[in-house]
Each structure stands twice: as structure tokens, then as C-alpha cells.
Amino acid sequence: MISLAQMGGFFVGGRRIHVAGQPTRPVYSAPAAAKGADHDPNGSFLVEAAYVQFFLPAAPRFTTPLLLVHGGGLTGAQWDSTPDGRPGWLPRFLEAGVGCYVIDNVERGRAGFCAIEGEWPDEPLPLSDEEAAERFRFGYEGQTFPLAALDGLSAQTVPRWRSTRALQADGVVHAIDRIGPCALLGFSQGGGFALAAADRRRDKVRACLTAEPHLLPERFEPGLAGTPAAMVLGDFIEEDQVWREVAAAGVASMAAWEAAGGVAEVIRLPERGVSGNTHMMMMDTNSDEVFAVILDWFDDQHRRGRLP
């Protein structure tokens, strides 16, 4: 059962664009189009904001809430439910009394994106089912993603722009500034953004866990003062060269975090007796087992006095 004291949402960041001198264009091609049907592209527009929805339990497990950062080509919906209809990690955290903030980063979901021609230099990149299956490690015997419900993942996959990485990195920082002291859980591309944000906002981030992160920072300045970080890895990593390289880069980043004064850990799920996990571990049929490992990590930080 979930009992909330408060829920809501807000936008953070963004920039204002002023367009002038552009011709109007007709919205309808029919000769009898109503007067005023022309579209005027001129004016003031706010673009590149991020959206954050929050859920605060009536009886919080920690005073520190958790910011969930989605992966590339995905939105905050990835935390809600699994493709085959089971509860996702967001309701599991709320059942456990963990307050959650869920970001839809710049260009994703309910966040702002820029439709002004010429402002973004590149084209959006859609993700096909075939590319997703390869990238997410769906092809291995024993994998636990519910392939019969693949449409549930396909439907929530959205285009991405490579040029917005810096905007998205800033979006996580803007969210932290609005939330205040918090912990982070970042997935895939969002894992890289989460750890970088934890470094940029050392005074506000109490702990940072990343699930199979991409593009983690390679070094950190000293002075992390014992802030805990962890990286969770699923199954079939050793069978794929790209994933071996991603995992190795993550291990190196965890070592760099520790060298800068933080506390770092690499959690390999098969070593914890949790097997068959693809990249989409929050959607796999054993997602509750993975969640238990993650919740235990946050509980451990609390027991050690690192997470209020």
C-alpha cells in the first residue's frame, strides 16, 4: 500500500528564444480556410526545460528523497510499470517509503524540446526494435526481459538528439538545485548524468547509484568527503565486447571516485545470485529481485550514517 503526503510536478531550467522576421504560413491548404488560420512563428518561446514529478510518502523511510534519472531514448515512464504490467521501481520505492522525484529530461516525455528550426544542429535519432534488442542484450539464453510484451517498451521509446547531452546534464543539476539534499539513481545514459551531477553538487547529493551507466566521468577532483557511489551490472556482460568496454569504463570511474575521497562499489548481480538480467533490468521479469539489491544498498548507506 502506498500512502502519500504530497505529489506534484515542476519544470526546471530552459532558455527563452525570441523569433522575429519570419513569414507566416497557412495551417490549412483549403481555399476556404477560416480567417486567422495562418501560423505566426514569431514571438517568445521557452525551450529546453526539464520536467520533474514528485511523490512524497506520508511515512518516509529516509528524510532524503531519491531522484530517478531515466536512460537515453526513454522517459520517466520507464520507472512506472514493466512492459508486462507488473509494478515498476517507482511504486516499489514508494511502497518502501522512499520519496521519489522522477525527471523527464530535456527533449523527453513531458519536458520541453526545441522545435525552432536551426536552434538544434542535428536530426532526432529513433531507436528501432532490432537495435534495441542488440543494445539491451535481449538475445542471450536465460535472459529475463519479457519479450512477449516488447510493444510496451517500444511504445515508450522516444527519439533523442546527440546535441542535447550538455543540456540534459544541466537538467539533472537544475533538478537537484530545486529539490535540495537528495540521493540519485541513474540508468544507462542517465547514470552518467547522475554521477556527473553528484560531482557538481557535492553539497547536495548524499549518495549516487547507477545501473549500467554510460559515459561516466573519468576523473574527479579530490574532496568527495566519503560520498557513496555504486554501479550495478547485469548479466551477459562478458559475452559482448561493447558491454565489456562499458563495464570496464564504469569500474575505472568508480576507482576514480574513490581516489577522490568517495566510497565506491561495483555490484555484479550474478555474484549476488540474481541472474538473467538484460540492460533493462527494471523491466526484467526478476525486476523485484534487482530492486531488493538496490534498496538494500540505500538502506546500508542509511545504516552507515551516509544517507539521512
Secondary structure, 3 states (H helix, E strand, C coil): CCCEEEEEEEEEEEEEEEECCCCCEECCCCCCCCCCCEECCCEEEEEEEEEEEEEEECCCCCCCCEEEECCCCCCHHHHCECCCCCECHHHHHHHCCCCEEEEECCCCCCCCCCCCCCCCCCCCECCCHHHHHHHCCCCCCCCCCCHHHHHHHHCCCCCECHHHHHHHHHHHHHHHHHHCCEEEEEECHHHHHHHHHHHHCCCCEEEEEEECCCCCCCCCCCCCCCCEEEEEECCCCCCCHHHHHHHHHHHHHHHHHHHCCCEEEEEEHHHHCCCCCCCCCCCCCCHHHHHHHHHHHHHHHHHCCCCC
